[in-house]
Amino acid sequence: MDMGRESRWEKDAMTVEIVFALVTATALGAVVFAACFALTLALDVTGPARENTLTAGALLAAAAGVWRTVRVLRRFDARRRQGH
């Protein structure tokens, strides 16, 4: 009977961790993109340079989001394997 509960608790913990990873990844991506956008506004960049900067910002934001998701989930898996 306890094995079923622990199994459910582990599933719930993994669900919470996935949601946490996705929310923090989204927040990090938004901050990275906002920084690139603010840079274009502060330097008054126009034309193709602005488009390229915003494209680079979007790519950096996506990369930061993926990095954050992977980092959180790998850390969770390592703690789970240690029994924490």
Protein Blocks (a to p, Z undefined) as FASTA:
>chain_A
ZZmmmmmmmmmmmmmmmmmmmmmmmmmmmmmmmmmmmmmmmnopghjllmmmmmmmmmmm
mmmmmmmmmmmmmmmmmmmmnoZZ
